[in-house]
Amino acid sequence: MTEHHRNPPWSREEFEQRLRAKGALYHIHHPYHQAMHNGECNEAQIRGWVANRFYYQINIPVKDANVLANCRDRDERRQWVQRILDHDGYDGAHGGIEAWLMLGEAVGIDRDTMLSQELVLPGVRFAVDAYVNFARRSSWQEAACSSLTEMFAPEIHQSRLDTWPQNYPWIDAQGLQYFRGRLSEARRDVQHGLRVTLDHFVTRQEQERALDILQFKLDILWTMLDAMTMAYYQNRAPYHNIEADGMGNPVRYHHGAYR
Ligand SMILES: O=C(O)c1cc(C(=O)O)c2c(n1)C(=O)C(=O)c1cc(C(=O)O)[nH]c1-2
């Protein structure tokens, strides 16, 4: 046992405070998001982000289905299942994935292109898949903890609602509905995720593990934007320096949104 594992657990309040302090590393601080917030993104950079984030959107309910699959507690599942419904839609509600498709259309990506995932960069795919796989292999409480980056999400959604209409007048403001919907959904998710995390991780060792899990999730979000930076800022999408695939076909991503 290393020394710090003998340390007493943090109080519930201090533990929560340490989880919230991780907001300092949220992707709101990534240069890509900063540029987007400051109105400095060109149309291709906005489109690249929307098309790549779509892969996150469609995987969130798959991730949450993995959480359910690992959870033996009916009451917890009853609450958690709402996350899947929020994204997939139910009854009269069209759901988050549909809302993201509408955001896509508002920025100039037609549905078929978005659904084909042809603009999704491998680095983004790997990062998002790591999240789904983590939820598949971990306890449902660990997966709940990994969702807690959502503590920091309402601020980023609100900032888009506040600044995009002025900064990007070419985007139909109707397309921003996704962000509006998430404001309340994220706050409700966080209440649940935080309660599970504070209840489940009780020794200092477990609490430190929870911080590591949250860091892992922060890394996923940050790495997605790193991959997009390569493609849409540095014009170094995968295979950017290779003209053809050897069979005379243009390489992947040549037709992509980064052009
Ligand atoms: O736009 C964003 O910056 C952002 C970030 C995050 C996040 O922190 O993981 C989520 C969302 N949006 C989001 O819309 C969403 O539905 C969502 C679900 C989850 C999750 O981990 O279960 N994160 C996020």
The ligand as a Gaussian input file, in Angstrom:
#p B3LYP/6-31G(d) Opt

LIG

0 1
 O      -21.256000      20.130000     -26.002000
 C      -20.536000      19.724000     -25.101000
 O      -19.495000      20.291000     -24.784000
 C      -20.960000      18.491000     -24.396000
 C      -20.117000      17.853000     -23.511000
 C      -20.550000      16.691000     -22.898000
 C      -19.633000      16.095000     -21.912000
 O      -19.084000      16.850000     -21.093000
 O      -19.386000      14.902000     -21.953000
 C      -21.806000      16.150000     -23.223000
 C      -22.611000      16.905000     -24.097000
 N      -22.186000      18.038000     -24.659000
 C      -23.933000      16.491000     -24.438000
 O      -24.617000      17.186000     -25.177000
 C      -24.436000      15.261000     -23.940000
 O      -25.568000      14.885000     -24.242000
 C      -23.609000      14.494000     -23.089000
 C      -23.814000      13.251000     -22.491000
 C      -22.652000      12.972000     -21.836000
 C      -22.283000      11.775000     -21.070000
 O      -21.093000      11.663000     -20.743000
 O      -23.149000      10.915000     -20.824000
 N      -21.783000      13.984000     -22.002000
 C      -22.349000      14.935000     -22.753000

